[in-house]
Amino acid sequence: QVQLVESGGGLVQPGGSLRLSCAASGFTFSTYVMSWYRQAPGQERELVALITSAGGRTNYADSVKGRFTISRDNAENTVYLQMNSLKPEDTAVYYCYADGGRWRKNYWGQGTQVTVSS
């Protein structure tokens, strides 16, 4: 069955770094656009970063540009989110998302908590 398993979340001080990973299985990962979303308490889920299937193009939310980097390894069926210069407002549950486009199913991971606090 399809699985998206996030890891790498945790508690970090402001200014620190974390690297999230999302390991995929059960679908043709290399053909999917992959994204990271986040949801803070009481707020809507928002797109953080996106990477195209071959990794040739990326997009970022304005709030994370210059601090976060999305990447993928299609040989390992894994997408990453490198988060630097973390701020308290980055605190949220981070979700991995596989976009099936017009003709295929979309998939969500279970989420990983990121807390930025001193």
N, C-alpha and C positions, 0 to 999 in steps of 0.2 A: 504494500500500500504506500501511498504518498506520505512522505515525512519531510518536514523542515524543522531542524533542531537547532535552536540558537544557544550560544554559550558565550561566556566572556564578560557578562555583566557583573556588577558589584558596587561597592562603596568606594568612592575616590574623592580626594580633596580637590577643591577648586584649583584649576591650573594643571591638573593631572591628566593622564591618558588612559584609555582603555581600547582594547581591540575586540570587537564582536565578531563571532563566526556563525555562519548558518550552513549546516550540512544538509544537503538535499538527497533524496532518494525516491525511487518509484515513478519518476517521470524524466523526460529528456531535458535535463537541466540546461544543456548547452544551447537549447533553442528558445529559452525563456528570457525575457527581460526580468531582471531581479531588482528589488527595491528594499529599502529599510524605511519603516514607518515608526513613529513613536506616539505614545499617548500618556499624557500627564493626568493626574487625578482631576476630575471635573472638566476635562477638556476633550475636544474631539481628536481623533487619530489624525496625524498629519504626516505627509511625505517628507522624509529627511533626505534621501538620496536614491538615485536610480542608475542602473548600468545596463547597457544593451547586451544582447545575447553573446556577441563576440568580444565585448568589453571595449568597443571602439568609441563609445560616447557615454558620458556621465552627466547627470544633472543634480543640483543640490538646492535645498531650501536656502533662502538668503541668510537665515539665522545661523547656518553652519558652514557657509562658504569660507574656505581658507583654513578651516579647523578640522573638518571631517574629510575622509577619503574613502570612497567605495571602490572595491576591486573584486575580482572573481578569478577562480581557478577552475576552468571547465574540466580539466583532467581529474580534479578531486571533488567535483560537484559541490563546491563551496563558494559562498560569497562572504566578503568581509566588510567591516566598517571600522576604520581606524579613526578614533576620536581623540583629538588633542586639545589642549587649552580648554578643558571642560569647565562649564559654568553651572551654578546651581539651577539655572533655568533649563539645563539639559536633562534634569532629572525626569525620568519617565520609564515606562515599559517600552522596550524596543522590539519591534516585530519584523521578521523577514517575510517578504511577499513575492510570490512567483506569478507573474502576469501572463495568463494564457492568451491574451489578445481576444480577437473576435470569435475564434472558433474553438477554443479549448478552455478547460476549467482553470480557475485561479486558485492559488493555495496560500494559506497563512501558517506561519509558525506559531508556537505557543507563547512566545515572548520571553524576554529576559530583562530583569530590573536593573536599571542604572540609576544610582543615587550619587549626586555630587553635593558634598557637604563637608564642612570643617568640624 
